[in-house]
Amino acid sequence: MAKIKEILKEEIKLWEEIRAGKAEDAGSEGPLCRIYFDEITDGGLPCTGCPIQKFTGNKNGCEGSPYEKWTDHHESTHWTGSYPYSVTCPKCIKLANKMVKFLKKLRSKA
């Protein structure tokens, strides 16, 4: 339990830095993904055991979390062909802020 809270603390710090324009979202290279991200192979599910997946109840990675809207926004508005994603407009800041709030709520329940 304490380990999950520490990992979530790192994830929150990353997203606060993304929101402030001091870091970028490099996809599966964040603290949670380094532990829980799995490529989908042999009919398996991505991110088995991830606290985000457990919290949302969805079986497909970050689906149902603010991260889904963050990636949708970047893919539809700022698409460069690949990661990293960064804050490039006011909506990015709003979406990054939602991710910070979501992670803090998740950490309080861990």
C-alpha positions in Angstrom: 0.0 0.0 0.0 2.8 2.5 0.9 4.6 1.6 -2.3 1.5 2.5 -4.4 1.2 5.8 -2.6 4.9 6.6 -3.3 4.5 5.8 -7.0 1.3 7.9 -7.2 3.2 10.7 -5.5 5.8 10.5 -8.3 3.1 10.4 -10.9 1.4 13.5 -9.4 4.8 15.3 -9.4 5.3 14.5 -13.1 1.8 15.8 -14.0 2.3 19.0 -12.0 5.5 19.5 -14.0 3.7 18.7 -17.3 1.0 21.2 -16.3 3.6 23.9 -15.6 5.3 23.2 -18.9 8.5 21.8 -17.2 8.0 18.2 -18.4 6.3 16.3 -21.2 4.1 13.2 -21.3 6.2 10.5 -22.8 3.4 7.9 -22.8 4.3 4.6 -21.1 7.5 6.1 -19.6 5.8 7.6 -16.5 6.1 6.2 -13.0 2.9 4.1 -13.1 3.4 2.8 -16.6 7.0 1.8 -15.9 5.5 -0.7 -13.5 2.1 -1.6 -14.9 2.2 -1.0 -18.7 2.1 -4.3 -20.7 1.9 -4.6 -24.4 -1.3 -6.4 -25.4 -0.2 -9.9 -26.4 -2.0 -13.2 -26.7 -5.3 -11.7 -26.0 -4.1 -10.2 -22.7 -5.2 -6.8 -21.3 -3.0 -3.8 -20.9 -2.0 -2.4 -17.5 -3.2 -5.3 -15.4 -3.1 -4.2 -11.7 -2.6 -0.5 -12.3 -4.3 1.6 -9.7 -5.9 3.8 -12.5 -7.4 0.7 -14.1 -8.6 -0.5 -10.8 -10.1 2.8 -9.9 -12.0 3.4 -13.2 -13.1 -0.2 -13.5 -12.2 -0.2 -17.2 -10.1 -3.0 -18.6 -8.3 -1.0 -21.2 -5.4 1.0 -19.7 -6.3 4.6 -18.8 -9.7 4.4 -20.4 -12.2 6.3 -18.2 -9.5 8.5 -16.6 -8.7 12.1 -17.6 -5.7 10.7 -19.4 -8.0 9.5 -22.1 -9.2 13.1 -22.9 -5.6 14.3 -22.7 -4.5 11.9 -25.4 -7.7 12.5 -27.5 -7.0 16.2 -27.4 -3.4 15.9 -28.5 -4.2 13.4 -31.2 -7.0 15.6 -32.6 -5.4 19.1 -32.1 -1.6 18.8 -31.7 -0.7 15.6 -33.5 2.9 15.4 -34.4 3.0 11.6 -35.2 4.2 10.5 -31.8 4.9 11.2 -28.2 5.9 13.3 -26.2 2.8 15.4 -25.5 3.2 18.7 -23.8 1.2 21.7 -22.8 0.7 23.8 -25.9 -2.6 25.6 -25.3 -5.0 26.6 -22.5 -7.1 23.4 -23.0 -3.9 21.3 -22.4 -3.4 23.1 -19.0 -7.0 22.4 -18.1 -6.7 18.7 -19.0 -3.3 18.3 -17.2 -5.0 19.9 -14.1 -7.8 17.3 -14.3 -5.1 14.6 -14.4 -3.4 16.0 -11.3 -6.7 16.2 -9.4 -7.6 12.6 -10.5 -4.2 11.3 -9.3 -4.5 13.1 -6.0 -8.0 11.5 -5.4 -6.6 8.1 -6.4 -3.7 8.5 -4.0 -6.0 9.4 -1.1 -7.9 6.2 -1.7 -4.8 4.0 -2.0 
